[in-house]
Amino acid sequence: MNKGLEVGRGKTKVLFEHPERTDALVIVQQDQISAGDGAKRHVIPGKGRLAALTTARIYRLLNACGIPTHFLSGGEDEDGNEMLVRRCTMIPIEVVVRGVAAGSYLKRNPGVKAGTVLAPRLVEYFFKDDANHDPQYTAERIVDEGLATTAELAQMTDVARLVFDVLAHAWRRSDVLLVDLKVEFGRATDADGNSEIILADVIDNDSWRIWPGGDQALMLDKQIYRNMAAPTTDDLGAVKSKYEEVAELVGKFQKSTGGFVGIIMGSAADAPHADRVAKALGQLGVPSRKHVASAHKTPNYALQRVQQLDNMLGRVVYVTIAGRSNALSAFVDAATANPVIACPPIGSSFGGMDILSSLHMPSGIGSAVVLEPENAALAAAKILAVDDTVLYGRVLVTQWRNRVQVMEGDSRVNAPSGSNGKA
């Protein structure tokens, strides 16, 4: 990449201006590795390339999930160890999400057994200050010192948890346990000139602890280097081989399982309801196929359609839409081993009944009944997301944004009279 003047330098990376874009910077990853706040430092030829490769692949995954990040391009192919990112003002706080008790957490909590699963995920904050060994900060102190507002810190915390959950899902698919994760954030300017919080800096093999099979002895991360008192050339070569293995594994994170949703309508009159389901699925990136097949009038044809969809490539989840009865849902559920979600049109003789009533459930089966098309789409996506990290992340992000909208609505309703410009 073309680079302008150097504008910043860290322990393992250098930042440059972009010669044509004032809203972007170029990050160049270095071949250095350090520990103990820089007290121990070595050069591993090729590490910068592996760090950029890992970071780019992680950020491409997070971008695909809809998480707000600074990553634009680079890090792979001819880009070498260089990446193009959005320019932002970094917030000097490291946000650490812990799923398992390890590392410094054990030193600060001697009564906790190593390897204890932390549920819910624990979030900690550390002020970036090498001279004072990155002291731990409370949320209150961060706000009091003006490092971030309450709203900004809340978003940083939520996004850090989202990132951890997405990456934990991806690593589980490779039978690797994500133990903890360190991320950082910055303030960027959006298209409307407003300030926004985005995930920034690098996320590479120095940013986490990962244990294959949940076994700490098999660790693949930087802790291997931290544990070396005086690493030899061969030791550093062994560290590099682990980083190469991680970069290769991360390259498989975005692999999709090719799942889809089969939408079965009882009649053509159900098409508007089906269209809402398909639209909501499309917003999550989930393909769907719509068919009309009546359990009463065309049972053989309905059975044929289900069998055809079952035999297509990729996992299938069914959404049935019928306004007159639950027969179609029961029929499809009996014809397939795949999940079935009944989504009767609201106001129909089926959909207008008490949703909590057991009468809604086809007798003896485990399918679910959901009235709102958007919720039915989300329920189907959750099922497919078990084996698809991108879809899993999109579901998490959708749920997070829904929660934010509800809380913002509550704040507006409870705001003092006149504070939002309204009486």
Buried (B, 14 or more C-beta within 10 A) or exposed (E): BEBEEEEEEBBBBBBBBBEEBEEBBBBBBBBBBBBEEEEBEBEBEEBBBBBBBBBBBBBBBBBBBBBBBBBBBBBBEEBBBBBBBBBBEBBBBBBBBBBBBBBBBBEEEEEEEEBBEBEEBBBBBBBBEEEEEBEBBEBEEBBEEEBBEEEBBBBBBBBBBBBBBBBBBBBEBEEBBBBBBBBBBBBBBEEEEEEBBBBBBBBBBBBBBBBBEEEBEEBBBBBBBEEBEEBEEEBBEBBBEBBBBBBEBBBEBBEBBEBBBBBBBBBEBBBEBBEBBBEBBEBBBBEBBBBBBBBEEEBEEBBEBBEEBBEEEEBBBBBBBBBBBBBBBBBBBBBBEBBBBBBBBEEBEBBEBEEEEEEBBBEEEEBBBBBBBBBBBBBBBBBBBEBBBBBBBBBBBBEBEEEEEEEEEEEEEEEEEEEEEEE
